[in-house]
Amino acid sequence: MTDAADRDRPDPLTVLRLLAEEVPSHRFEELLLRAERTCPPEERDRLEQAVRLAHVVHASQHRRRQREDGLAELVDTARDMTQPRDLGELMRVISRRVKRITKADMACIGLYEDDGTLSLHAAEGATTGMWAEVRPSTGAGEQAMTTGAPFWTADYLRDDRFEHCPQADEMVRAEGITSLLAVPLVHGDSTLGVLFCANRTVRHLTPDEIGLACSLAALGAVSLERAERLQDASDEVSELETDGFRTRTTLARLQQLADVHSHLMGLLLSGADLETLAQATADALDGTVQLRNPAGRIVTATGPLPDLDDNAVTEVSWDAHAQRTPIPYGEDTWIAPVVAGAENLGFAVLRPATPLIGEDERLLYLITQVFALQLLLRHGPAAAESPLPDELLDELIALPSGGSRRAHRLEQRLSRAGLDPAAPHVLLVARIEGGPHGRAMMWASSYAYRHGGLKTARDGNIVLLLPGTEASDTAHSVAGVLSAVLGHPVTVGASGPGRGPTEAGRLHQEAVRCLKALTTLDAVGSAAALDDLGFVGLLLSDGRDVSGFIDNSIGPVLAYDRHNDTELVKTLEAYFAVGASPSKAADRLHIHANTVSRRLERVATLLGPRWQQPDRALDIQLALRIHRMRALLRPDAAGPPQA
């Protein structure tokens, strides 16, 4: 019995045997319990010392195995990171690996942005989506980036060693995070961002665990830098490939454009007419082509475009001519100006079957060049129904009064263009009070053509010479239409009518004076002729049309007196002489006051209800005075003088 008990009694050699067998720690505690029953006190003390040493060795073995496992994970992670991946997939691999190696509840990567914030990516183990919206500029991540060393906190929300970010704290509460490790992602001298490991319980990491996370962060920083460079290189290669493809496509399209232009020029040189050129253009565009004159009327067309608004298309053509470039109209139509130097020959309306892109738009320019050349070959702008050049009106304005060979030549040019030099005409000078001047010039060219007149530009103003006798009505019409087209006020001064080419200079001077008078009278944005300005117009007029002034002011009253043998003029003179008092005028004329009142009512009917307004009354009094003086000095012109 004694020998068996001796054999079962544990000793330090038994501890070594168990340690060599790598048994669990609880087997050593069982050994100590047996020793209390079978061993004397001296042997139990030695055995307890051996067990304590065995625990130390066992813990060291456990830490070694952990380091070996961690190193194996690092090797696997490095192998994973060497695989070709895009940046997003690589960040997911890093987050997944660090979560598993550190046995964390959540892991993610924060990349440093130019505005000083961190953008979170590849969150593993997250239970909410708040991490994608948070861009912290302070917190544990900022602390790690500032120091360049890992930062560990066992209780994030209560840690006051760093400045908290409210958005980040809200996300931490929503995820239930307690402890957090932030490791900077450093590559060379640059910090790319931060690697985060978080736990939802209070946890104290060992130095080995923190060192393992730092090693993984170093590998991750190298891989991220490499992935970013590969991504940049891939983007550059893709961009170069795209540029190469675009260049090849552009060269091919330019070759096609050159072929189309050569074909059109060949047709032009072979004597093809506008219809043939338009059809060839439509075939090149695989669409519809219309050539229109400056007024918008169709000269030739390959097909109808019923959905077009002719007025709107003509207005767009003004912009196209002002910019001297094709302009898109709607979604599938282009308006291209047809010009030869400064001459507006019209415009082309083109609707290709497929949208034009890039160099295709140059085809429109080539097409309009061919149209312009064909129109010029047909004996110049007149064959294309183009307006006469601005220089013709400039020559008329500069023409001296009196007959001359130069005036005769201008009359012949006007006649060849279909204009009647002897017909009455008015001249307008329009000033644009803001807005696009080029658009206004294109409108003026089209307007002059439609009304059989001429236009030019002088001193920044538009000058129109139009057939007609009513200068005031024409000025108001032009001002109204042009203001609506431009969306800005227009001031118009007018003069006329006149006859013959030598009258243009005088009419221009009077219209310019009228325009200056409107400006002086604070009437910018209005329109008027000299006749509308009363005695001011009489003073500004070179012709000094006194009879016209008298007729405009009191002509109806004079005519009424002549036809009815009445004394309205005499009554008006007496009325103004006594300070516009009907009773005093009756005393002066030795008639009843009611008779004066009835005569004044007749005057109001003839001259209008505003005849006693100060400005109108002044013109009437001046006209009465001139009429009396002319009656005394020229009885043959004014008839018998009034008493």
C-alpha positions as CSV (number, residue, x, y, z in Angstrom):
1,M,0.0,0.0,0.0
2,T,2.8,2.4,0.9
3,D,4.6,1.7,-2.3
4,A,1.5,2.4,-4.4
5,A,0.8,5.7,-2.5
6,D,4.4,6.7,-3.2
7,R,4.0,6.0,-6.9
8,D,0.8,8.1,-7.1
9,R,2.3,11.0,-5.1
10,P,2.9,14.0,-7.5
11,D,6.3,15.6,-7.7
12,P,8.0,18.4,-9.7
13,L,8.8,15.8,-12.4
14,T,5.1,15.3,-12.9
15,V,4.7,19.0,-13.5
16,L,7.4,18.9,-16.2
17,R,5.7,16.0,-17.8
18,L,2.3,17.8,-17.9
19,L,4.0,20.9,-19.2
20,A,5.6,18.9,-22.0
21,E,2.3,17.5,-22.9
22,E,0.8,21.1,-23.1
23,V,-2.2,20.1,-20.9
24,P,-4.7,22.8,-20.0
25,S,-4.1,25.0,-16.9
26,H,-6.7,23.3,-14.8
27,R,-4.7,20.0,-14.8
28,F,-2.0,21.8,-12.7
29,E,-4.7,22.8,-10.2
30,E,-5.8,19.2,-10.0
31,L,-2.2,18.1,-9.3
32,L,-2.0,20.5,-6.4
33,L,-5.3,19.1,-4.9
34,R,-3.8,15.6,-5.1
35,A,-0.6,16.8,-3.5
36,E,-2.6,18.1,-0.5
37,R,-3.8,14.5,0.2
38,T,-0.6,12.6,-0.5
39,C,2.4,14.8,-0.1
40,P,4.0,16.2,3.0
41,P,4.2,20.0,3.5
42,E,7.8,20.3,2.2
43,E,7.0,18.5,-1.0
44,R,3.8,20.5,-1.5
45,D,5.7,23.8,-1.2
46,R,8.2,22.6,-4.0
47,L,5.3,21.4,-6.0
48,E,3.5,24.8,-5.8
49,Q,6.6,26.6,-6.9
50,A,6.9,24.2,-9.9
51,V,3.2,24.8,-10.8
52,R,3.6,28.6,-10.6
53,L,6.6,28.3,-12.9
54,A,4.6,26.0,-15.2
55,H,1.9,28.7,-15.4
56,V,4.4,31.3,-16.5
57,V,5.8,28.9,-19.1
58,H,2.3,28.1,-20.2
59,A,1.3,31.8,-20.5
60,S,4.5,32.4,-22.5
61,Q,3.7,29.5,-24.8
62,H,0.2,31.0,-25.3
63,R,1.5,34.4,-26.2
64,R,4.0,32.8,-28.6
65,R,1.2,30.9,-30.2
66,Q,-0.8,34.1,-30.5
67,R,2.1,35.9,-32.1
68,E,2.6,33.0,-34.5
69,D,-1.1,33.1,-35.4
70,G,-0.9,36.8,-35.8
71,L,2.2,36.6,-38.0
72,A,0.5,33.9,-40.1
73,E,-2.5,36.3,-40.5
74,L,-0.2,39.1,-41.5
75,V,1.4,36.8,-44.1
76,D,-2.0,35.9,-45.4
77,T,-3.1,39.5,-45.4
78,A,0.1,40.6,-47.2
79,R,-0.6,37.8,-49.8
80,D,-4.2,39.1,-50.2
81,M,-3.0,42.6,-50.6
82,T,-0.6,41.7,-53.4
83,Q,-3.5,40.6,-55.5
84,P,-4.7,43.1,-58.1
85,R,-7.7,44.9,-56.5
86,D,-9.3,48.2,-56.8
87,L,-9.1,50.7,-53.9
88,G,-12.6,49.9,-52.5
89,E,-12.1,46.2,-52.4
90,L,-8.6,46.5,-50.9
91,M,-10.0,48.6,-48.0
92,R,-12.7,46.0,-47.4
93,V,-9.9,43.3,-47.2
94,I,-7.9,45.3,-44.7
95,S,-10.9,46.1,-42.5
96,R,-12.0,42.4,-42.5
97,R,-8.5,41.2,-41.6
98,V,-7.8,43.7,-38.8
99,K,-11.2,42.9,-37.3
100,R,-10.4,39.2,-37.2
101,I,-6.8,39.5,-36.1
102,T,-7.6,41.9,-33.2
103,K,-10.9,40.1,-32.4
104,A,-12.6,43.5,-32.6
105,D,-16.4,44.0,-33.0
106,M,-16.0,46.7,-35.7
107,A,-13.2,47.9,-38.0
108,C,-13.1,50.6,-40.7
109,I,-10.6,52.9,-42.5
110,G,-10.7,56.7,-42.5
111,L,-8.9,58.4,-45.4
112,Y,-7.6,62.0,-45.0
113,E,-9.4,64.5,-47.3
114,D,-8.1,67.9,-48.5
115,D,-10.5,69.8,-46.2
116,G,-8.9,68.2,-43.1
117,T,-11.6,65.7,-42.4
118,L,-11.7,61.9,-42.5
119,S,-14.0,60.0,-44.8
120,L,-14.9,56.5,-43.4
121,H,-14.8,53.5,-45.7
122,A,-15.3,49.7,-45.6
123,A,-16.9,49.4,-42.2
124,E,-16.8,45.7,-41.1
125,G,-19.2,44.8,-38.2
126,A,-21.2,48.0,-38.3
127,T,-24.9,47.8,-37.3
128,T,-26.0,51.2,-38.7
129,G,-25.2,53.2,-41.8
130,M,-24.2,56.3,-39.9
131,W,-20.5,55.8,-40.5
132,A,-20.9,56.6,-44.2
133,E,-22.2,60.1,-43.4
134,V,-19.7,61.1,-40.7
135,R,-16.7,63.2,-41.6
136,P,-14.9,63.8,-38.3
137,S,-12.2,66.5,-38.1
138,T,-11.4,65.8,-34.4
139,G,-11.4,62.8,-32.2
140,A,-9.2,59.7,-31.7
141,G,-8.4,59.6,-35.4
142,E,-7.1,63.2,-35.4
143,Q,-5.1,62.4,-32.3
144,A,-3.4,59.4,-34.0
145,M,-2.7,61.4,-37.1
146,T,-1.2,64.3,-35.2
147,T,1.1,62.2,-33.0
148,G,1.9,59.6,-35.7
149,A,1.4,56.8,-33.1
150,P,-1.5,54.5,-32.2
151,F,-4.1,55.9,-29.8
152,W,-6.0,53.6,-27.5
153,T,-9.0,54.5,-25.3
154,A,-10.9,52.0,-23.2
155,D,-13.9,54.3,-22.8
156,Y,-14.2,56.6,-25.9
157,L,-17.1,58.8,-24.8
158,R,-15.7,59.5,-21.3
159,D,-12.1,60.0,-22.5
160,D,-11.2,63.8,-22.2
161,R,-7.7,63.5,-23.7
162,F,-8.9,64.7,-27.1
163,E,-11.4,67.0,-28.6
164,H,-14.6,65.2,-29.4
165,C,-16.5,65.5,-32.7
166,P,-20.3,65.6,-32.1
167,Q,-21.1,63.7,-35.3
168,A,-18.6,61.0,-34.5
169,D,-19.9,60.7,-30.9
170,E,-23.4,60.3,-32.2
171,M,-22.2,57.4,-34.4
172,V,-20.3,55.8,-31.5
173,R,-23.5,55.9,-29.4
174,A,-25.6,54.4,-32.2
175,E,-23.1,51.6,-32.7
176,G,-22.7,50.9,-29.0
177,I,-18.9,51.3,-29.1
178,T,-17.0,51.6,-25.9
179,S,-13.3,51.0,-26.5
180,L,-11.4,52.2,-29.6
181,L,-8.0,51.8,-31.2
182,A,-6.9,54.3,-33.9
183,V,-3.7,53.5,-35.8
184,P,-2.3,56.0,-38.4
185,L,-1.8,54.7,-41.9
186,V,1.7,56.1,-42.6
187,H,3.6,55.6,-45.8
188,G,7.0,57.4,-46.0
189,D,6.5,61.0,-44.9
190,S,2.8,61.1,-45.7
191,T,-0.2,60.0,-43.6
192,L,-3.0,58.6,-45.7
193,G,-5.5,58.1,-43.0
194,V,-6.4,56.1,-39.9
195,L,-7.2,52.4,-39.2
196,F,-10.0,52.0,-36.6
197,C,-10.6,48.9,-34.4
198,A,-13.6,49.2,-32.0
199,N,-15.2,47.0,-29.3
200,R,-18.6,47.3,-27.8
201,T,-17.3,46.4,-24.3
202,V,-14.5,47.8,-22.1
203,R,-11.3,46.1,-23.4
204,H,-7.7,46.5,-22.6
205,L,-5.4,45.6,-25.5
206,T,-2.0,44.0,-24.9
207,P,1.1,45.5,-26.4
208,D,1.3,42.5,-28.8
209,E,-2.2,43.2,-30.0
210,I,-1.5,46.9,-30.6
211,G,1.8,46.0,-32.3
212,L,0.0,43.5,-34.5
213,A,-2.6,46.2,-35.5
214,C,0.3,48.7,-36.2
215,S,2.0,46.1,-38.5
216,L,-1.3,45.5,-40.3
217,A,-1.7,49.3,-40.7
218,A,1.8,49.6,-42.1
219,L,1.0,46.9,-44.7
220,G,-2.3,48.6,-45.4
221,A,-0.7,52.0,-46.0
222,V,1.7,50.5,-48.5
223,S,-1.1,48.6,-50.3
224,L,-3.4,51.7,-50.3
225,E,-0.6,53.9,-51.8
226,R,0.1,51.2,-54.4
227,A,-3.6,50.8,-55.2
228,E,-4.0,54.6,-55.6
229,R,-1.0,54.8,-57.9
230,L,-2.3,51.8,-59.9
231,Q,-5.7,53.4,-60.1
232,D,-4.2,56.7,-61.2
233,A,-2.1,54.9,-63.8
234,S,-5.2,52.9,-64.9
235,D,-7.2,56.1,-65.2
236,E,-4.5,57.7,-67.2
237,V,-4.2,54.7,-69.5
238,S,-8.0,54.7,-70.0
239,E,-8.0,58.5,-70.7
240,L,-5.2,58.0,-73.2
241,E,-7.1,55.2,-74.9
242,T,-10.2,57.4,-75.0
243,D,-8.2,60.3,-76.4
244,G,-6.7,58.0,-79.0
245,F,-10.1,56.7,-80.0
246,R,-11.5,60.3,-80.1
247,T,-8.5,61.4,-82.1
248,R,-9.0,58.6,-84.6
249,T,-12.7,59.3,-84.8
250,T,-12.0,63.0,-85.3
251,L,-9.5,62.4,-88.1
252,A,-11.9,60.0,-89.8
253,R,-14.7,62.6,-89.5
254,L,-12.4,65.4,-90.8
255,Q,-11.7,63.2,-93.8
256,Q,-15.4,62.7,-94.4
257,L,-15.9,66.5,-94.1
258,A,-13.1,67.1,-96.5
259,D,-14.7,64.7,-99.0
260,V,-18.1,66.3,-98.6
261,H,-16.7,69.8,-99.1
262,S,-14.7,68.6,-102.1
263,H,-17.9,67.1,-103.6
264,L,-19.9,70.3,-103.0
265,M,-17.2,72.4,-104.5
266,G,-17.0,70.1,-107.5
267,L,-20.7,70.5,-108.0
268,L,-20.4,74.3,-107.6
269,L,-17.6,74.5,-110.2
270,S,-19.5,72.3,-112.6
271,G,-22.4,74.8,-112.6
272,A,-24.8,73.1,-110.2
273,D,-27.7,75.3,-109.1
274,L,-28.9,75.9,-105.6
275,E,-31.4,73.1,-105.7
276,T,-28.6,70.6,-106.6
277,L,-26.3,71.9,-103.8
278,A,-29.1,71.8,-101.3
279,Q,-29.9,68.2,-102.2
280,A,-26.2,67.2,-101.9
281,T,-26.0,68.9,-98.5
282,A,-29.2,67.1,-97.4
283,D,-27.6,63.8,-98.5
284,A,-24.4,64.5,-96.6
285,L,-26.4,65.3,-93.4
286,D,-29.0,62.6,-94.1
287,G,-31.6,65.2,-93.3
288,T,-33.5,68.3,-94.6
289,V,-32.0,71.6,-95.7
290,Q,-33.7,74.9,-96.4
291,L,-31.9,78.0,-97.8
292,R,-33.7,81.3,-96.9
293,N,-33.2,84.9,-97.8
294,P,-32.5,87.5,-95.0
295,A,-36.3,88.1,-94.6
296,G,-36.8,84.4,-93.8
297,R,-38.5,83.4,-97.1
298,I,-37.4,80.1,-98.6
299,V,-35.2,80.3,-101.6
300,T,-34.8,76.5,-102.0
301,A,-35.6,73.5,-99.9
302,T,-35.2,69.7,-100.0
303,G,-38.3,69.2,-97.9
304,P,-40.8,70.8,-95.6
305,L,-40.3,71.6,-91.9
306,P,-43.9,72.3,-90.9
307,D,-43.2,72.5,-87.2
308,L,-40.9,75.6,-87.5
309,D,-42.1,79.0,-86.4
310,D,-40.9,81.3,-89.3
311,N,-40.7,84.4,-87.1
312,A,-38.8,82.7,-84.4
313,V,-36.4,81.2,-86.9
314,T,-35.8,84.6,-88.4
315,E,-35.0,86.1,-85.0
316,V,-32.6,83.3,-84.2
317,S,-30.9,84.0,-87.6
318,W,-30.1,87.5,-86.3
319,D,-28.1,86.0,-83.5
320,A,-26.4,83.6,-85.8
321,H,-25.3,86.5,-88.1
322,A,-24.3,88.6,-85.1
323,Q,-22.1,85.7,-83.8
324,R,-21.2,84.5,-87.3
325,T,-21.6,80.9,-86.2
326,P,-24.3,78.2,-86.5
327,I,-26.8,78.2,-83.6
328,P,-28.9,75.3,-82.5
329,Y,-32.7,75.8,-82.6
330,G,-34.7,73.4,-80.6
331,E,-33.4,69.8,-80.2
332,D,-32.6,68.8,-83.7
333,T,-32.4,72.0,-85.9
334,W,-29.5,74.3,-86.7
335,I,-29.6,77.9,-88.0
336,A,-26.4,78.8,-90.0
337,P,-25.7,82.2,-91.4
338,V,-24.8,82.6,-95.1
339,V,-22.4,85.5,-95.4
340,A,-19.9,86.9,-97.8
341,G,-17.6,89.3,-96.0
342,A,-19.9,91.7,-94.2
343,E,-22.9,91.0,-96.5
344,N,-25.9,89.1,-95.1
345,L,-26.9,86.7,-97.9
346,G,-29.5,84.8,-95.8
347,F,-29.3,81.7,-93.7
348,A,-29.7,78.0,-93.9
349,V,-32.0,75.8,-91.8
350,L,-30.6,72.3,-91.4
351,R,-32.2,69.4,-89.6
352,P,-29.9,66.3,-89.7
353,A,-31.2,62.8,-89.0
354,T,-28.7,62.3,-86.1
355,P,-27.5,65.0,-83.7
356,L,-24.3,66.8,-84.7
357,I,-21.4,66.5,-82.3
358,G,-17.8,67.7,-82.2
359,E,-16.3,68.3,-85.7
360,D,-19.7,67.6,-87.3
361,E,-20.7,71.2,-86.6
362,R,-17.9,72.4,-88.9
363,L,-19.8,70.8,-91.7
364,L,-22.4,73.5,-91.3
365,Y,-19.8,76.2,-91.8
366,L,-18.5,74.5,-95.0
367,I,-22.1,74.1,-96.3
368,T,-22.9,77.8,-95.8
369,Q,-19.6,78.7,-97.5
370,V,-20.6,76.8,-100.6
371,F,-24.1,78.4,-100.6
372,A,-22.5,81.9,-100.3
373,L,-20.1,81.2,-103.2
374,Q,-23.0,79.9,-105.4
375,L,-25.0,83.1,-104.6
376,L,-22.1,85.3,-105.4
377,L,-21.5,83.4,-108.7
378,R,-25.1,84.3,-109.6
379,H,-24.0,88.0,-110.1
380,G,-23.6,88.9,-106.4
381,P,-26.0,89.6,-103.5
382,A,-28.8,90.8,-105.7
383,A,-29.4,87.4,-107.1
384,A,-29.9,86.0,-103.6
385,E,-32.3,88.8,-102.8
386,S,-29.9,90.2,-100.3
387,P,-30.2,93.7,-98.9
388,L,-28.1,96.4,-100.5
389,P,-24.7,97.1,-98.7
390,D,-24.5,99.6,-95.9
391,E,-22.1,101.7,-98.0
392,L,-24.9,102.7,-100.3
393,L,-26.8,104.5,-97.6
394,D,-23.5,106.0,-96.3
395,E,-22.9,107.4,-99.8
396,L,-26.4,108.9,-99.9
397,I,-26.0,110.6,-96.5
398,A,-22.6,112.0,-97.6
399,L,-23.9,113.2,-101.0
400,P,-24.0,117.0,-101.3
401,S,-27.2,118.8,-102.3
402,G,-27.8,119.6,-105.9
403,G,-27.4,117.5,-109.0
404,S,-24.2,115.8,-109.8
405,R,-22.9,112.8,-111.8
406,R,-22.3,111.0,-108.5
407,A,-26.0,111.5,-107.6
408,H,-27.0,110.1,-111.0
409,R,-24.9,107.0,-110.5
410,L,-26.5,106.4,-107.1
411,E,-29.9,106.8,-108.6
412,Q,-29.0,104.2,-111.2
413,R,-27.8,101.8,-108.5
414,L,-31.1,102.3,-106.6
415,S,-33.1,101.7,-109.7
416,R,-31.2,98.4,-110.5
417,A,-32.0,97.2,-106.9
418,G,-35.7,97.8,-107.4
419,L,-35.9,101.0,-105.4
420,D,-37.5,104.2,-106.7
421,P,-35.2,107.2,-106.1
422,A,-38.0,109.7,-106.6
423,A,-40.4,108.1,-104.2
424,P,-40.9,109.9,-100.8
425,H,-38.9,108.4,-97.9
426,V,-38.2,109.0,-94.3
427,L,-35.0,108.5,-92.3
428,L,-34.7,107.1,-88.8
429,V,-31.8,107.1,-86.4
430,A,-32.2,104.5,-83.6
431,R,-30.1,104.3,-80.5
432,I,-30.0,101.0,-78.5
433,E,-30.3,101.7,-74.8
434,G,-28.4,98.5,-73.8
435,G,-28.6,95.0,-75.1
436,P,-26.9,93.1,-78.0
437,H,-25.9,95.6,-80.7
438,G,-25.1,92.8,-83.2
439,R,-28.6,91.3,-82.9
440,A,-30.1,94.8,-83.5
441,M,-28.0,95.2,-86.7
442,M,-29.2,91.9,-88.0
443,W,-32.8,92.8,-87.3
444,A,-32.3,96.2,-89.0
445,S,-30.9,94.5,-92.1
446,S,-33.9,92.2,-92.3
447,Y,-36.3,95.0,-91.6
448,A,-34.9,97.3,-94.3
449,Y,-35.0,94.5,-96.8
450,R,-38.6,93.6,-96.0
451,H,-39.7,97.2,-96.4
452,G,-37.7,98.0,-99.5
453,G,-35.3,100.4,-97.7
454,L,-31.6,100.8,-96.7
455,K,-29.8,100.5,-93.4
456,T,-26.3,101.3,-92.0
457,A,-24.6,102.0,-88.7
458,R,-23.2,105.5,-87.9
459,D,-21.7,106.6,-84.5
460,G,-23.1,103.5,-82.8
461,N,-26.6,104.1,-84.0
462,I,-28.8,102.3,-86.5
463,V,-29.8,104.4,-89.5
464,L,-32.8,103.3,-91.7
465,L,-34.0,104.9,-94.9
466,L,-37.5,103.7,-95.6
467,P,-40.1,104.5,-98.2
468,G,-43.1,106.5,-96.8
469,T,-44.4,109.9,-95.8
470,E,-45.2,109.5,-92.1
471,A,-42.0,109.8,-90.2
472,S,-43.6,109.8,-86.8
473,D,-45.7,106.7,-87.4
474,T,-42.7,104.8,-88.8
475,A,-40.5,105.8,-85.8
476,H,-43.0,104.6,-83.3
477,S,-43.4,101.3,-85.2
478,V,-39.7,100.7,-85.4
479,A,-39.2,101.5,-81.8
480,G,-41.9,99.2,-80.7
481,V,-40.8,96.2,-82.7
482,L,-37.1,96.6,-82.0
483,S,-37.6,97.1,-78.3
484,A,-39.7,93.9,-78.2
485,V,-37.0,92.0,-80.1
486,L,-34.1,93.1,-77.9
487,G,-35.9,93.3,-74.6
488,H,-34.3,96.8,-74.1
489,P,-35.6,100.3,-74.7
490,V,-34.8,102.0,-78.0
491,T,-34.8,105.8,-78.7
492,V,-35.7,106.7,-82.3
493,G,-35.4,110.1,-83.9
494,A,-37.0,110.6,-87.4
495,S,-37.2,113.1,-90.2
496,G,-39.0,113.4,-93.5
497,P,-40.5,112.9,-95.9
498,G,-37.9,113.7,-98.6
499,R,-37.5,112.9,-102.2
500,G,-34.4,112.1,-104.3
501,P,-31.0,110.9,-103.2
502,T,-29.7,114.3,-102.2
503,E,-32.3,114.6,-99.4
504,A,-30.7,111.8,-97.3
505,G,-28.0,114.0,-95.8
506,R,-30.4,116.7,-94.7
507,L,-32.8,114.1,-93.3
508,H,-30.0,112.4,-91.4
509,Q,-28.9,115.6,-89.8
510,E,-32.5,116.4,-88.7
511,A,-33.1,112.9,-87.4
512,V,-29.8,113.1,-85.3
513,R,-30.9,116.5,-83.9
514,C,-34.3,114.9,-83.1
515,L,-32.6,112.1,-81.3
516,K,-30.4,114.5,-79.3
517,A,-33.5,116.6,-78.4
518,L,-35.3,113.5,-77.1
519,T,-32.2,112.8,-74.9
520,T,-32.1,116.5,-73.7
521,L,-35.9,116.4,-72.9
522,D,-35.4,113.3,-70.8
523,A,-37.4,111.2,-73.2
524,V,-34.9,108.3,-73.6
525,G,-36.7,105.2,-74.8
526,S,-39.3,107.1,-76.8
527,A,-39.7,107.8,-80.6
528,A,-40.5,111.1,-82.3
529,A,-40.2,113.0,-85.6
530,L,-39.4,116.7,-85.8
531,D,-43.1,117.4,-86.3
532,D,-43.9,115.8,-83.0
533,L,-41.6,118.3,-81.2
534,G,-43.6,121.4,-82.0
535,F,-41.6,124.6,-82.2
536,V,-38.5,122.7,-81.0
537,G,-38.7,120.7,-84.2
538,L,-39.2,123.9,-86.2
539,L,-35.9,125.2,-84.7
540,L,-34.0,122.0,-85.3
541,S,-35.3,121.6,-88.9
542,D,-33.0,122.6,-91.8
543,G,-35.9,123.2,-94.0
544,R,-37.8,125.5,-91.6
545,D,-41.1,124.1,-92.7
546,V,-43.1,127.0,-91.2
547,S,-46.3,126.1,-93.1
548,G,-46.0,122.6,-91.9
549,F,-45.7,123.8,-88.3
550,I,-48.7,126.1,-88.6
551,D,-50.8,123.2,-90.2
552,N,-49.8,120.8,-87.4
553,S,-50.7,123.3,-84.7
554,I,-53.8,125.1,-85.9
555,G,-54.4,123.8,-89.4
556,P,-57.9,122.3,-88.6
557,V,-59.0,125.7,-87.1
558,L,-57.8,127.6,-90.2
559,A,-59.6,125.2,-92.5
560,Y,-62.8,125.4,-90.4
561,D,-62.8,129.2,-90.6
562,R,-62.2,129.2,-94.4
563,H,-65.0,126.7,-95.1
564,N,-67.6,128.0,-92.6
565,D,-66.7,131.8,-92.6
566,T,-66.3,131.7,-88.8
567,E,-63.9,133.5,-86.4
568,L,-62.3,130.7,-84.4
569,V,-58.8,132.0,-85.0
570,K,-59.8,135.5,-83.9
571,T,-61.4,134.0,-80.8
572,L,-58.2,132.0,-80.0
573,E,-56.0,135.1,-80.3
574,A,-58.3,137.1,-78.0
575,Y,-58.5,134.1,-75.5
576,F,-54.7,133.8,-75.2
577,A,-54.2,137.6,-75.2
578,V,-56.3,138.0,-72.0
579,G,-54.6,135.2,-70.1
580,A,-57.0,132.3,-71.2
581,S,-60.1,133.9,-69.7
582,P,-63.3,133.3,-71.7
583,S,-65.2,136.3,-70.0
584,K,-62.4,138.8,-70.7
585,A,-62.1,137.4,-74.3
586,A,-65.8,138.1,-74.7
587,D,-65.4,141.7,-73.5
588,R,-62.4,142.1,-75.9
589,L,-64.4,140.8,-78.8
590,H,-67.6,142.6,-77.8
591,I,-69.6,139.3,-77.8
592,H,-71.5,137.3,-75.2
593,A,-69.4,135.0,-73.0
594,N,-71.5,132.0,-74.1
595,T,-70.5,132.6,-77.7
596,V,-66.9,132.4,-76.7
597,S,-67.5,129.2,-74.7
598,R,-69.2,127.6,-77.7
599,R,-66.3,128.6,-80.0
600,L,-63.8,127.2,-77.6
601,E,-65.7,124.0,-77.5
602,R,-65.5,123.8,-81.3
603,V,-61.7,124.4,-81.0
604,A,-61.4,121.5,-78.6
605,T,-63.3,119.3,-81.1
606,L,-60.9,120.3,-83.9
607,L,-57.6,120.3,-82.0
608,G,-58.3,117.6,-79.4
609,P,-59.0,117.8,-75.6
610,R,-55.4,118.5,-74.7
611,W,-55.1,121.7,-76.7
612,Q,-54.8,123.8,-73.5
613,Q,-52.0,121.8,-72.0
614,P,-48.9,124.1,-71.5
615,D,-46.7,122.6,-74.2
616,R,-49.5,122.4,-76.8
617,A,-50.9,125.8,-75.9
618,L,-47.4,127.2,-76.5
619,D,-47.2,125.7,-80.0
620,I,-50.7,127.1,-80.7
621,Q,-49.8,130.6,-79.6
622,L,-46.6,130.5,-81.6
623,A,-48.4,129.3,-84.7
624,L,-51.1,132.0,-84.3
625,R,-48.4,134.6,-84.0
626,I,-46.5,133.3,-87.1
627,H,-49.8,133.0,-89.0
628,R,-50.7,136.7,-88.3
629,M,-47.2,137.9,-89.3
630,R,-47.3,135.9,-92.5
631,A,-50.8,137.3,-93.3
632,L,-49.4,140.8,-92.9
633,L,-46.2,140.2,-94.8
634,R,-47.4,137.7,-97.4
635,P,-51.1,138.1,-98.1
636,D,-50.9,135.8,-101.1
637,A,-49.7,132.9,-99.0
638,A,-51.8,133.2,-95.9
639,G,-55.0,134.8,-97.1
640,P,-56.6,137.9,-95.7
641,P,-55.3,138.8,-92.2
642,Q,-57.6,138.4,-89.3
643,A,-58.8,141.6,-87.6
